[in-house]
Amino acid sequence: MDKKRVLEEKITRLLDMFPVVAIIGPRQCGKSTLVRRLRSDWKYYDLESPDDFQLISGDPVAFFSLNTDQVIIDEAQQCPDLFKVLRGVVDADRKRKGRFLLTGPSSPEIVKGISESLAGRIATVELWPFKQNELYEKPLPGIYKMLIDGAAGPKDFLMLQPVLSAKQSMNVWFKGGFPEPLIESEKNSLFYQQWMENYIMEYVGRDIRMLFPRLNIYNFRRFLTLLAQFSGHQLNMSDMARALEVSVTTVKDYLDIIHNTFLWRNLPAYTKNPLKKVQKAKKGFFRDQGLLHYFLKIADPDRLQIHPVAGFSFESFVIEEIIRGFQVTMVTQLEYAYYRTIDKSEVDLVVEGPFGIVPFEIKLSSLVKRISLRGLEGFMADTGAPYGILINRGKKVELLTDKIIQIPFNFI
């Protein structure tokens, strides 16, 4: 399972800039494997190991007096006190960079520790399950460099080459990106469903219970199953609350929890177009489509393609792939949103950064109807975006208009 991750270069560059780098992300996305691969000669401590936990939590001051650099601490949220001690260790020799690697989930403990104790001393990187090219050990697709450089015009994208075959992309869309079930299921087809079942049990029964001890675990599990019906849609919290027989406030709390533990993405509305009245409700989706397909009991890729959720699932998969592609780069101040006006003109993803605005429309079909481009054309006319991109299952990159480029999903 030790495959090269596209974030490795970014983490290495951040270690040259900061004393501490924290890698956060969902359970089983490969954080431990990544840090041990990236710095195999550093001392490694896992705070889920009783011995390592006792060693560090028993007297963190003594531990850090003996371990002043080249240290990896896995599951750092298990010992919140270490953040305060680490601040003193870093400040004693503030100019030294690349001293500590931490990992953990986006738990309240690690967020509080980073923001209160290590602000300005730490860079935080989010790791996700495999981006599709990582499974097949291919480099990051060239589209992201072209987008962030900001100099490319529509015709320049015609030079892009596919990173994967459409069949390979389909495999990752259907199964999701968690490394272990993706790799092991190639040898044992039964393993995938067993892993998914146990992952949800661990996530709800262990992680959520530990992070939020007062939460009603039974209701939260029901909420996850219900959420599969809403993935990819604008979120009507009143409908969700009625279905669960809980308050709207409880639904909002549940959505915050699942968003902050990286299983779900709340995508805000793009509201910067002064020429149109826009809908402002959040849209949300499971970030790993394998989990969505597990909850919906979709057994194979053929059934997925004819399932009512297929279009929403494909859209969510592509959005997450695009966001991960941008997050690999060193670009900052990135914003992601969707756009929908009161009169139903829509753009599935708007990415805004120092390079400007790039709108994306996403269609499951490989055939493009002119009417499906109206949302992109209207958005570009209103905002001055230089071009728009349609991601679908077409066979090649081609210009659909002088400003709209079709790019198949195995190119991203």
Secondary structure as GFF3:
##gff-version 3
##sequence-region A 1 412
A	DSSP	alpha_helix	8	15	.	.	.	ID=ss1
A	DSSP	beta_strand	20	24	.	.	.	ID=ss2
A	DSSP	alpha_helix	31	38	.	.	.	ID=ss3
A	DSSP	beta_strand	43	46	.	.	.	ID=ss4
A	DSSP	alpha_helix	50	58	.	.	.	ID=ss5
A	DSSP	alpha_helix	60	66	.	.	.	ID=ss6
A	DSSP	beta_strand	71	74	.	.	.	ID=ss7
A	DSSP	three_ten_helix	76	78	.	.	.	ID=ss8
A	DSSP	alpha_helix	81	91	.	.	.	ID=ss9
A	DSSP	beta_strand	100	104	.	.	.	ID=ss10
A	DSSP	alpha_helix	108	117	.	.	.	ID=ss11
A	DSSP	beta_strand	122	126	.	.	.	ID=ss12
A	DSSP	alpha_helix	132	135	.	.	.	ID=ss13
A	DSSP	alpha_helix	143	149	.	.	.	ID=ss14
A	DSSP	three_ten_helix	154	159	.	.	.	ID=ss15
A	DSSP	alpha_helix	166	175	.	.	.	ID=ss16
A	DSSP	alpha_helix	179	184	.	.	.	ID=ss17
A	DSSP	alpha_helix	189	202	.	.	.	ID=ss18
A	DSSP	pi_helix	203	208	.	.	.	ID=ss19
A	DSSP	alpha_helix	209	211	.	.	.	ID=ss20
A	DSSP	alpha_helix	217	227	.	.	.	ID=ss21
A	DSSP	beta_strand	233	234	.	.	.	ID=ss22
A	DSSP	alpha_helix	237	244	.	.	.	ID=ss23
A	DSSP	alpha_helix	248	260	.	.	.	ID=ss24
A	DSSP	beta_strand	264	267	.	.	.	ID=ss25
A	DSSP	beta_strand	283	286	.	.	.	ID=ss26
A	DSSP	alpha_helix	289	295	.	.	.	ID=ss27
A	DSSP	alpha_helix	301	306	.	.	.	ID=ss28
A	DSSP	alpha_helix	310	327	.	.	.	ID=ss29
A	DSSP	beta_strand	335	340	.	.	.	ID=ss30
A	DSSP	beta_strand	346	353	.	.	.	ID=ss31
A	DSSP	beta_strand	356	362	.	.	.	ID=ss32
A	DSSP	three_ten_helix	370	373	.	.	.	ID=ss33
A	DSSP	alpha_helix	374	383	.	.	.	ID=ss34
A	DSSP	beta_strand	388	392	.	.	.	ID=ss35
A	DSSP	beta_strand	398	399	.	.	.	ID=ss36
A	DSSP	beta_strand	404	408	.	.	.	ID=ss37
A	DSSP	three_ten_helix	409	411	.	.	.	ID=ss38
###
